[in-house]
Amino acid sequence: MKRAPIVAIVGPAEADAPTLHAAEDVGAGLAIAGLTLVTGGLGGVMEAASRGARSKLGSTIGILPGEDPDEANGWVELPIATGLGEGRNALLVRLASAVLAIGGGYGTLSEIALALKAGKPVVGLGTWDVHGVEQVSTAEAAVERIVALSSH
């Protein structure tokens, strides 16, 4: 059985409408491409991306900071309650073959840093301008790049 590559979408729990719309579009595009999506499982970008993926019948995983799987947003198929707080960020990026950062606060910055340190390719859409992050300007470009990186 061939397993779908897992890609991480990281971003803030609170974001503006254009950022949330982009996250939903990316989630849908990645699901159409047959990729499994992993997020932090909560609201904002994580929820929007998961909603987009599920709208196209894609698979979604949520790596939660707390101990209650019911904290996951309603679009997460497989909630994994870690009890690790922000430490779950390392687990989240390690699960993925590639990481897409959309928007972001300091939590997103930590996920970018952990992914780069682990040698994971990172694509950014409206996020931190950090050396090693390949910046794109549209949701379509983000999907295209992540799909290409995940097929390696």
N, C-alpha and C positions, 0 to 999 in steps of 0.2 A: 504494500500500500504506500503510495506516495503522499507525504504530508505537505500541506500548504506551508510556505514560509510564514513566520510570525514577524510582524512589523510593529514597532511601538509608535504611538502618537503621544507626545507629551505636550502639555500646555497648562495654562492656569485654570483654576476652578471658577474664576470670574473673568469674563472677557466681553468685549463689545460685540454688537450684532454682526459686523462684517467678519470678525475673527471666527465667531461661532458658525456662520454660514460656510466659510472656507473649510472649517473642520468637518462639518457634515458632508460637504462635497468630496473631501479627501477620503473620508470613511467609506462613502458609497463607491468611489472609484477604486479603492483598494479591494473592496469586497468583489466588485465586478471582475477584477483581475485575479481573483481566487486566493487572495492573501488573508491570513488570520490577523486580527487586530488585537493588540494588547495596549491598555491604558492604565492609568491609576484608578480607574473605576468610579470616580466621583462625578462632580458636576462640571459645568463650563465646557472647555474644549474636549475633555474626556467624554462627557455625555454626548455632545454634538457629534463627535467622530463615531462613537458607538451607535448612535441613532442612524447615522448615514450608512454604516456597514450593515446593520440589521435591516434597513429598508431595502437592501439588495440581497437579503438572506445570507449575509456574511457572518462569520464566527467572531465573537468578541470575548475577550478575557479581561477581567479587572483585577489588578494587584492592589489590594486595599491596605491603607496604613493601619487600620484598626483591627479589632478582633471579631467584628460582627459582619458576616457576609451580606446581611440585609442593608448595610450602608451603601452598597453598590447602586449606581443609577439603574433604572429599569431596562436599559438596553444591553446590559452585561449578561451574557449567557453563562459564563463561568466565573463567579466571584471567588477570589482567593484572599481570605482575610489573614493577614500576616502578623498583626500586632507589632510591626516593626517601625511604625511612624514613618518619618522621612527616609529611614533606612531601606524601605521597600523600593525606593528609586533605583538602587543598585540591582535588585532582583529584576525589576521591570526592564531595564535596558539590557541586562544579560540574557533575557529570554529572546530578544529580537535579533534578526539578521541585519536590520537597519532601523534607524530612528528618525522620525520626522517631528521637529519642534515647530509648533504653531503658537505665535504670540509668546507670552511668558513673563513670569516673575522669577524670584530666586529659586523656587523649586524646580522650574523648568531649566534654569541655568545649571543647577546641580545635576540634573539628568543629562544635559548636554555634556558636561564635564566628565561624568562617569562613563558615558557612551564613548567619548573620544579616547579616554584612558584605556578602555577595554578594546579599542581598535575597531569599533563599530562605525560604519558610515553614518553621518548625520546630515540631514537636509533641513534647512530652515525656511519657514514661510512667515515673514513678519516677526522674527524673533531676534535674539541676541546676535550681534555681529562678532562672532568668536572665530579665531583662526581654526580651520579644520571643518567648519560648518559650510556646506554648499548651499548658498542662498538661492531661492527661486522666488518668483513674484506672483504666481497664480496657483490655485488649487490643482489645475490640470497639469502644470509643470511639476508640481510636487508629486502627484500620483505617478507620472511618467518616470521621474527620476527614482522614486522608491521602488517601483516595479523593476526597473533595470538593475538596481543595486541588490535586490532580493533574489534575483535569478542567478546570482554568482555562487 
